[in-house]
Amino acid sequence: MRFRRVNDCSQPSQGNPRLIQSQLIEYIIYLRGNRKLGSNSINTNMAAVKKFYDTNDIALKWAKIKSYVGKGKGGGGRKDRPYTIKEISKMLEKADQLGKIATLLMCLSGIRVGTLSSLKIRNLEKIDMFL
């Protein structure tokens, strides 16, 4: 609505479906070009727009509209890989006791850094090991 400078929610749902489609394609091109958004961000924005038009029973050719979004790079183009033993050793050398616990927990369990802050004792299960 801001892109089209519309203040009334009923206005975007009025009009020719072909005109609406072309306006949505212009919006996608604007998001890619001027705002420099990636395909995942554009898809998130378009999900709300699609829901709006579907709710108002306006049939649009979504395959054609989505073809302008493009394909994502997946993960921002970065390649995830596990740390090497040498990298883990360097981290453990520099870390205090809590840092060592966190590093070893992440390495052994495969959890991500962001998960550590929400981890609670009640999330853990005791495992009886017989050696």
Secondary structure, DSSP 4 states (H G I P E B T S, - for coil): -TTTT---TTSTTSS-HHHHHHHHHHHHHHHHHTS---HHHHHHHHHHHHHHHHHTT----HHHHHTTT----SGGG----PPPHHHHHHHHHH--HHHHHHHHHHHHH---HHHHTT--GGG--------
